[in-house]
Amino acid sequence: MIANYGKEATATRHYTQFDSYKEHTMGKPTSEELQHAIATAIGMRESGHDQDHVAKALLSLNYRMQKMEHLLEAVKRYLHAGQSATDHRTLLLAVQAAEKANAAEEEPDDPSFGGGRLA
C-alpha cells in the first residue's frame, strides 16, 4: 500500500474531522432561526456588508436546498404513487430545477439577491 500525503490526504483528513465535528455539534435551525438568518443575510447583501461572502453562501445554499427538498418530495411521491405519468413529469421538472440551481455557480454579485423571499 502506498501512503498518500498529498492534497487528497489533507482534504480527506479535513472532511473526516468536519464530519466528526458535524455529528456532535450541528443542529438543524428552527424555522424562526432560519427565517431570521435569511432576513439578516438579505440585509447584509443589500447593504454591501458581506465581505466574507457568508450571506451570499447562506442565501445560495438555502435556494439550492429548497430545490433539493422539492426534488425529494417529487421522488417520494413518484415512488409511492405507482409511477404515474403526471408524477414522472413532476419528478423530471424537479430534477431539472435542482440541476439548474446547482449548476449556477457564479453569477455577478447582486446585492438584492434573495429579493425579500424568506425560507
Secondary structure as UniProt FT lines:
FT   HELIX           7..25
FT   HELIX           31..47
FT   TURN            51..52
FT   HELIX           54..80
FT   TURN            81..82
FT   HELIX           85..103
FT   TURN            111..116
//
